[in-house]
């Protein structure tokens, strides 16, 4: 079996290839979009590394798989490759996140104020992941100003950030740490 080589040296001058072979600068909006999705995926792996319940792990793994699909979608130059046409934007993935949020929220006390990020490290990482998810959504929306992006991608990222907030509350409860309400001076 031939060993795959991680380094290609083709990006040493500040450009990289999209799926389909088109070369673009490493600061290209496509890379900003799918790179932020990749960063989010890594943070979800960090949350999963904590001792959390199997249903949480399963939900995170499902989201990570979907984020890889979204990354491939965003990284594909559709003028050269038909991969984007073959990627299924499945409404059931959004419905899954909504169902998980409903299930989790039914086990939590009502939210009466904004809460400060923090508590247990897994909770804090959920909040970091949530903010990265919001940034990914902004980058994808910026990309959509120039390149066609299926609205499903934006909707999925939007729902995932909501899920991560609910998950942070769930993990606060799971690890028995207090949620600290925002003390507004307004």
N, C-alpha and C positions, 0 to 999 in steps of 0.2 A: 504494500500500500504506500502510495506516494504521500509524503508529509506536505501539508499545506504551509505556505510561507505567509506569515502575518505581515511582514514588511515588504513593500513593493518598490519603495523609493520614488514612486511616480508623483508623490505629493510634496516632495522636498522643495519645490519652487512655489508652493502656495496655492496649488490647484488640486482638484480631485475629480473623480469620475462619478457621475450619476449612474443609476441603473439604466443601461442602454448605451453607455460609453461617452456621453457628452461631458466634456471637461468644463468645470466652473471654478471660480475662485473659492477658497475655503471660507470666505466671509459671505458667500452667496446666501440669499434669503432661504433657499431650499435647505441648505446646510444648517442655518440657524433654526429652522423649523424642525427638521428631523433630528438634529443634534440635541435640541431641548427635549424632544420626546424621548431620546435615548437617555439623557440625564435623568428624566423622570423615572424611566424604567429601572435605572440603577438604584434610585432612592426607594422604589417599591421593593427591590431585592433586599435593601437594608432593613426595611420594616419587617419583611418576612424572616429575617435572621433572628428576630427576637422570639422568645418562647410565647407564641400566640396560639390561639385555638385553631384547629384544623379548618373550620369554615372560613376563618380569616385568611389563612394561607391559601385556600382554594380560590377565594375571591381575588386575592392579589395575583396569583399565578394566572388566572383568567385575564386580568387587566394587563399583565406583562405580555402575554401572548398577543393581545389585541394591539398593544403599543408597538410591538415588532411589526405587525401587519401595517399599522399606520405609518411607521417609519419607512417601510418599503414603498408604500404608496407615495409618500412625499418625496422620496429619493428617486422616483422613476420619471425619466423624460419621456412623456407619452408620444412625442413626435418621433421617437426612435424605437420604443418598446411598447408592447401591448400589455405589459404586466398590470398596469393600473386598471385596465378593463377586466382583468381576470380576478382582481382582489374584490372579495365580497364585502360590501358595507352592510352588515347584518343588523337590522333594527333590534333583533332579540338581544344583542349585546348591550344596548342602551337600556332595554327593559330589564335585563338582569341586574344592572347597577341600581336601577330604580327599585326593584324588588328587594335587593339587599339593604338599601337605605331604609325602606319601609319596615323590614323585619328588624333591623337593628334599632331604629328609632322607637319601635314599640316597647323595647326593653329599657329605654333611657328616660330619665326625668325630663319634663318639658324644658326647652331652652327659653330662658327669660331675659337674657342679656348676651352681649358679645362676651366671648371668653378669651383669655390670654393664652397664646400658645405655650406649651410646656407641660411640666409634670414629669411623667416617666419618659425616658429617652425615646421609646417607641412612639409615644404620643407626639413629642416634639418633632420627630422625623416625619410623622404623618402631616404635620402642619407645613414643614419644609416641602414635602412632596406636593401638597396642595398648592403652594405658591409657585412651584416649578410648573405644575400642570396649568395654572393660569397663564404663566409666561408662554408655555407651549401653545396654548390657545391663541394668545396675541400674535405669536410668530406665524402661526398657520393663517390667521386672518390677514396678516400683512402679506404673506405669500399669495393669498387668494386675490389680492389686488392686482397681481400681474399674471398669475397662473391659475388655471382652473383647479379648484379643490372641491370635492364633493362635500356638501354641507354636513353630511353625516359625521365627518372627521371632527369638525368643530363641535357638533352636538355631543359626540362621545367624550371629547376632552372636557367640555363644560360639565357634563354629568359626572365624569370621573373626579373632578375637583370637588364637587358636592359630596360624592361618596367618601373621599378622603377626609373631609371635615367630619362627617358622621362617624367614620372609622376612628378618628382621633377621639371623639367623645366615647365611643364604645371601648377603646383601649384605656381611657382614663378610668372607666368603670371596671374593666377587667383587671387592671393593675391596682385598683383601689387608691387612686390619687385624686385629690380634689381638683375640680375645675375652678379656676380663679376668674371671677367675673371682672370685666372691664369697669373701672371706676371713673366714669366720665365726670369731667368738671365743667361740662357744657351747660 
